[in-house]
Amino acid sequence: EMKTRPTGNTSNADWMGSLCPALTSMPLKHLAVPGSHDSFSFWVDEQAPVGPDQKTYVKHLAAIFRFLAKKVMKKWSMTQNLTFREQLKGGIRYFDLCVSSKPGEPGHEIYFIHGLFGHKVRDGLNDINNFLNLHKKEVVFLDFNHHYAMSEEHHHYLIKMLKDVFGHKLCKIDVVEDITLNYLWENRYQVSSGSQYGSFHVSQAILTPRVKTIARGLVQGNLPTIMTWVEAQKPGVDGVNIITSDFVELVDFANTVIKLNNLLIQDRPGT
């Protein structure tokens, strides 16, 4: 049973749709958007081989101490306790994704990966799409930033999969410099993926747990420091855009990031 904790008392399922017109007409790159680091790592398959993103010595260790090494790696791999749906309801809108094929497996199936193999990518995308069907004004950013053991066919398979799953929701514009939420809503776009992230600034408030850290249970101890950093950030022209973190549910992470957008309204002339 996967353990999850509440993301706070308030649901952020419709936070984008609830923003005031002054913010929805502002370039998206000026808004503060909460994201999750290694977004897919809420479940990993201990039975699957160690992933191709791991260094040779880790694979060697796993081969020798197969069961024990994977138990340790599972702890290290699972940096998010919330499923995609739970993260979306909590307000997360940017997803940091690594994908891979399974070595030796026939066909073009691809999986989320972080040390160990996770769910099939298609299943995760379907979960996200189901949420978007219910929340028409919410927009997600899918950043497929690492690909392992992927042939050209695998890449074509991923692109086709995105089109199949999201259909008209998939934003067709590559340059998102000045795109606003209003523009996306008018065109019924809810998903942005691919190489557009050059125009967005991703600040990673990442607490990447090492094996030692997990052993000592220090993850929660470091969170107040991270939250102080997040609270001190400022969105806008030269400010933060997307802030990502591990274990997004441990504190009111998404709420804190979303509230940063109030600073943009306060700064407007005549307010």
N, C-alpha and C positions, 0 to 999 in steps of 0.2 A: 504494500500500500504506500503510495507516494504521499509524503507528509507535506501539507501546505499550511501556511498561516494566512490570516486575513490581510488584505492590502490596506486596511484602514476602514473606518466606518462608512465613509462616503464612496459611492461608486463613481468611477471616472469614465464609465462606458461611453458617454456622449460629450466629453469635455470640449472637443473641437467644435461640435455643433452648437455648443453653449457660449462660445466666445462672442464678445460684442463686435458689431460691424467695423469698428475702428481697427480691430485685430484681423478680422477675416479679409479685409481689403489690403492688408500689409503683406509685403513679400514674405513667403513662408520661411525663407532663410533668416528672417529677423526674429522669428518666434522661438521660444524655448520649448523643446519637445523631449519628453522622457523616452529613453531607449533602454534595452537590456543587452548586456554583453554575453556572448555565447547563449543566445536566446533559446536555443533548442535543447539545451543540455539537461532538461528536467527528467529525461529518461534515457538511460543508455543500456545497451544489450550486453550483459556480461558473457553471454554464450558466444557472441560474435568474435572474430579475430581482432587483435589490436589494430587500430586504424593506421593507414599509410601516412598520417600526419605526425606520427611519433618517430623519434630518433631511433636508430638501430639498436642502441643499448637497451632502450625500453622494451623493444620487441623481443630482444634476447632474454631479458629478465622475465618477461611474460611467458616466454616459451618454457623457461626452467621452472618458475614458480607460478604456473598458470593460474591457479585459483586465487592464491593470495595476492599476486600482483594486480589482478583484475579488481579485487575487492578494494585495494588501495586506490587504483585508477578510477574506480567508480566514484569514490568520495571526491577525488580531485576533479573529475570530469563534470560532476553535477553542480554547476555554479548557479543554476536557477531551480527553485523548487516549484514554481508555478507553471502550469501548462500555457500554451499560446492563448487560449480563451481567457484564462485567469489573468494573464499579463495584460491582455487587451482591455478587460473589464477594469483592471487597476489603473489604466491610462497609458500604458506603454504603446508607443506608435512607431518606434524605430527598432528593427530587428537585425542583429548582427549574426550572419549565418555562414557556416562552413559546410561544404557538401563533398561527398565522395562516392565513388562506386565501391562495390565490395570486390576485392581482388578475387579473380577466378569465378565470379558469378556470371552466368550467361545473361544476355539481354542488356538493357541500358538503364536498369533501375539505379536511382541514386538516393543516398541517405544523408541525414544530418550527421555530423561527426565532431567529436571533441575528445580525442584520445580513444574512446570506444565508439562503436556505431550506435546511432540513435534511431529514431523513427524514419520511415520512408518520407522523402521530401513532399510527395503528393499528399500524404495524410495531413502533414502540418499545414500545407497551403489550403487544403479543404477546410480545416478548422478555422483558419483566418478568414476565409471567404464566407463561411457560415456566420461569423460575427459581423462582417461588413454588410451582409444581407439584412441584418436586423438594425444596423446603425449606419444609415445612409450618408451621414455627414462626417463620418470618421475616415481618416486617410492614414495608410500605413506606408512605411519606407522599408523595403526589403533589401538589405545590403549583402549580397552573396560575395563576400570578400575573399574567401579562400576556396579553391577547388583542388581536390586531390584525386589522383588516379582517374582523371576524366579525359576521355577521347573527344574528338570533334563531334562524334555521334551523341555522346553524353551531353555535351553543351547544347546541341540542337534539341535533344530530348527535354532538357530543362526549359529552354525558351518556349517550346511547344506546350509544355506542361503549364507554364505561367499563363499562356494565352487560353488554354483549355479551361483552367480552373477559374481565372478571373474575368475572362472575356472583355466586355466593354469597360470594366472597372480599371483596366491596365492603362496607365498614362502613356500616351504615345509620343510625348515630347521629351527629347533628350536633355535639352537645356532648361533647367528649372530655376535659373537665377532669380527671376522676378515673378514666378508663379504665386498666386494667392490662393487661399482656400476658396474664395468666391469663384475663381476661374475653374478650379477643380470641381466644385459643386455644379456649376453650369454645364460642364461637360460630363458629369457623372463619373469622374475619375476618382478612384479610391486607393489605387495601388501604384507606387512608384518603385521601380527596381532597376538594377543595371548599373551603368557607369556614371550616373548623374551626380554622385556624391561629392565631386570636386567642388561644387558650389555650396555645399553645406559644410558646416564646421562641426565635427563630432568631437566632443570633449569626453574622454573616458574617465569617469570617476570610478575606475575599476579597482576592485580589491580582488586580485587574482590569488586564490588560495593555493599555497604550496602544500606539499604533503605534510611538512612540519607544522604549518599553520593549522591545518585541519586537526592534526593530532592534539594540538594544544587548545583547540576551540577558540582561536583568537579572532575569528571572523567578526563576530558581533562586537567585540571590544574595539575594533577599529572604525565601526560605522559612525559614531558621533563625529569623528574627525572629517570623514567624507561628507557628512551632511552639512557641517559648518562650511566646507568648501562650496558645496552646491548652493547654499543659501546666500553666499557672497557673490555669486555670479550675476551677470546682467545681460539680458538679451538685447537685440538691436543691431545696428549696422556693423559694429565691430565686436559684438558680444558673442555669447554662446548661442548655439542653435540646438544641436542634439546632445544631450548628456546621457551617457550610458552607465550602468552600474551592474555589478554582480548582486545576486540575492535581492532583487528589487522589492521583495515583500517584507523584508525585515524591519524597515522603517517606512515612514510615509514619504518614500522617495519620489514617486510620481507626483503626488500632491505638491510637494515642495518645488519641483521643476515647473509644473503648470502655473503655480502662483507667481513665478518670476515674470510672467507675461503682464501682470498688473502694473509692473514698472514701466512698461511701454506706454500704457494709457496715461499714467501719472506725468510722464515726460512730454506729453503732447501739448502744443501751444493752446492756451485758453482752458486748460484743465486744472 
